Amino acid sequence: MKSYHITTLNEFIIRRQADFPYAKGELSRLLSHLGIAAKIVSKKINKAGLVDILGESGEVNVQGEEQVKLDLFADQTFISALKASGEVCGFVTEENSEIITFEDNLSRDGKYIFLMDPLDGSSNVDVNVSVGTIFGIYRRVTQRGHLAGQEDFLQEGSRMVAAGYVIYGSSTMLVYTTGKGVNGFTLDPSIGEFCLSHPDIRMPETGTIYSINEGHYARFPDGVKRYIKYCQEIDPPTSRPYTSRYIGSLVADFHRNLLKGGIFLYPSTAKAPSGKLRLAYECNPIAFIAEQAGGKASDGEKRTLDQKPTSLHQRTPYYVGSLRMVELLEEFLQQNS
Ligand code: P6P
């Protein structure tokens, strides 16, 4: 009988540690703790309709957004798990205005800092739409043995050592990169393990899906308006095969485009001149994944991963997806500049 070997996340992490000759297992331990937290959050989300964890917490986050109970649950779950790893000295999350530093001696000596949106698109949970966790991991720039500092969290995205997301959808998947390609793991609830289901993910060089909230159309830059009309062209011979798909949950919209090809657009608008999405813990990690899978991410002009953050929660216009589609969008934007 053909033996069917399942590669679990932990097996894969240990095996891939060999990619880093000087690795002593710290990043591996961190990633394993991340997987545990993702399983805990997934279980809570999957029964959210049955326990008192839906709805708003009555709190507001630094963005001025209503915090739902699951936001806070996910935030605390990941912070606790990664503190327990002993490899992380500090944290920035969407739910906390300031940096979180771990003061115990083990954590002070931690080599890594962690940025995350613990539950992106969380307002969708109440209506059973996929949501996600987005994370980025850097080596600290401050001296080990001391508390993490602000400068640890204002590094360009190109300095990330790992990044990824968890998508809580029809199944729960963890997709991550350590700079050597992108791999996807699907949670098998029957054994409680993330199992390698999407090895070496490659983003199609082009595609037919464009994802944008056209409700903001009137406020878009002219180049974006022209790109949308280009996609919608129906008169032969230039008629286009495009289709519009927009879930309103970044991780879900990006994950579909990663597998099928497509472009996600969140432009600046008159109301939000810097766009809506946060550079540090939404755009940068997704951009790292996109580039590692052969795609592209920019603010319309500059590579997202090259942007130097000046504040923890700063926003940026964001265009991410299949290489040729992002390149064409950038041409439309530059036409009228
Ligand atoms: P809009 C969710 O609130 C989020 O941060 C992303 O997940 C999503 O892509 C975007 O905002 C949706 O924003 O303005 O279309 O509702």
Residues whose N, C-alpha, C, O or C-beta is under 5 A from the ligand:
A	BS01	P6P	D120 G121 N213 G248 S249 L250 V251
